[in-house]
Amino acid sequence: MDSRLEQIYRENSRYVYNVALGILRNKDEAEDVMQNVFIKLFDSFQTFRGEANIKTYLYRMAVNKSIDYIRFQSLHSKKNEEIEMPETPNPDPARTVLDSLLENLKDDLKIPVLLSEIGGFSYKEIAAILKINLGTVKSRINRGITKLKELAAKEVYDEMRTGK
C-alpha cells in the first residue's frame, strides 16, 4: 500500500468508523462501512483531484455508505427490527443515555448532530458532506439538539415521577 494511503487510513479510520457507528448503531455494520469507504478510496485514489479536503471526502463517503446500508436493509428486510448495540463490559453510563436519546432522532437530525458534536465538523463542512444548504445544517443541528434536550428532560422527569 502507498505510504500516503497508509497515513490517510491511520489518521482517519477511527473517525470514519465513529461516523458510521453513530448512524448505524451497530459495530459490525460500522466496521463494514469503514472498510468499504477505504476500499473505494484506494480504488479511486489515482483520480482524487484534491478539490475537497480528504477528511471531508471520507466523511461524505461514510455518511453516504451508511445511509445506503440503511436503505438496503429496509428494502430487503421483511420487518423493521430494532438494531441493538452489543453489550460492552463496562459501558459509560452517559454514553448509554446519549445513545438511547439519539435513537429517537430521525436521521435528518441525527446525522448533522453526530457530525457536529462527535465528528467535530464545522457547519460548512457538514453542508458539503451532506450536500445541503448551510442554513439547513444550522436548523437541523439546532432542532436535533433541542429535541435531545426535550427527550433528556422527559426522561429525568419520568424517573423522578416513578422513583427509578
N, C-alpha and C positions, 0 to 999 in steps of 0.2 A: 504494500500500500504506500502511496505517495506520502512523504512526511507532512506535507501541508494538510492532506486529508486526515491523517492521524491526529494532528494538532486540533483541527476543527472538531473531530469526534471527541477527543478528550475534553475540550473546553465546553462543548455544547450538549453532549449526550444526556447528561443528567437533567438539564433544563428541558430538553425535548421530551424526555420521559415524564417529567413532572407535569408538563402541559397536557400530555396525553392522559396521564393518570387523573388529573383534575377534571378532564372531560369525561373519560370513560369509567372512572371509579373502579377499575379492575387492573391489578398489577400485571397479569399475564397479557391482557389486551394492550395495555400501555407499552409493555416491552415489545410486542409485535409491531405496534405503530412506530415506535422509535427505530426499530431495525429497518422497517420499510422506508422511513424517511431517509436514513443514511444510505440504504441501498440505492434509492432514487438519486440522492446527491452524488454518490460515487459513480453511478452510470452516466450522469449528465454533467459532471464537473467540468469536462472539457469545454462545454458550451455555456457555462455560467459566465455571464458578462460582467458581473460585479457591480451592476447598477444599483442593486439593493444590498443593504448590509447583510452579511451571511447569516447573522443571528435572526434577523427579521425573516429572511428567506426560509430558514429551518423551522421557525415557529409557524409561519404560514403553512408550510407543508404538514407540520404536526397537527395543527388545528384542522386543516382540510382532510387529512387522512383519518383523524379521529371521527370527524363528522361523517365521512364516507363509511367508516366502520359501523357507526350507529345506524345509518340509513340501510346498509346492507343487512345488518342484524334484524332490523324492524321489518324489512321486506321478506326475509327468509325464516322468520320465526312464526310459529302458529299462534303464540300469545306473547304479550309483553310481560316478561318475567323481570323481577327486580334484580339488578346486578349487585351482588354483595362483595364487599371487600373481604379478603381473607383475614382472619384474626392475626394480630401481631402479638408477640409475647407480653409487652408492656406498652399498650397504646397510650399516646399522650392524650389525656382527657380533653384538653382544649381542642386538639386536632379532631378528635372523635366528634365533639359537639359541632365544630365547624363543618366537618364532612356531612353530618346529618342535616344541617341547615342548608348547605349547598345543594343537597339532593332535591330540595323543594323549589329551587330556582329553575326556570326554563333555560334552555341552552343559550338563547339570545341574550340573556342577562348574565348567566353563569360564566360563559366563556370570556367576555370582556373583563369581568371582575377577577377571574383567575389570572388572566394575562397581566392585569394591572397590579394586583396585590401579591400574587405569588411569583409571577414571571418578572415583575419589575419593569414592565414596558411602559413607555410614555403613551399618552393618548394618541399622538400622531403615529407612533409605531403600531399601535393596536388597529388604528384605522387602515394602515397599509396591510397588516396581516389579514384582517377580516374583509378587506375591500369594501369598507363602508365609510360614510362621511364622519368627519371629526366630531361634529355636533351629535351624531347618533351614538358615537362611542361615549361621549360625556354623559349623555342622557341615560344610556343603558347601565353604565357603571353606577351612576347616581341612583337609579331605580333599583339596581341589584343590591347595593349596599343598604338602601332604605328598607328593602324587603327583608334582608338578612337581620337588620336591627329589629324589625317588627316581629319576625319569627323568634328571635332570641328573647325578646321581651315577653312574648306569649308563652314561651317555654318556661321562663323563670316564674311567671305568674301562675301557670298551671302547676308547677312544682310547689310553690308556696301554698296554693289553694288545697292541693291534695296531700301535702305534707311529705312528699317523697324527696 
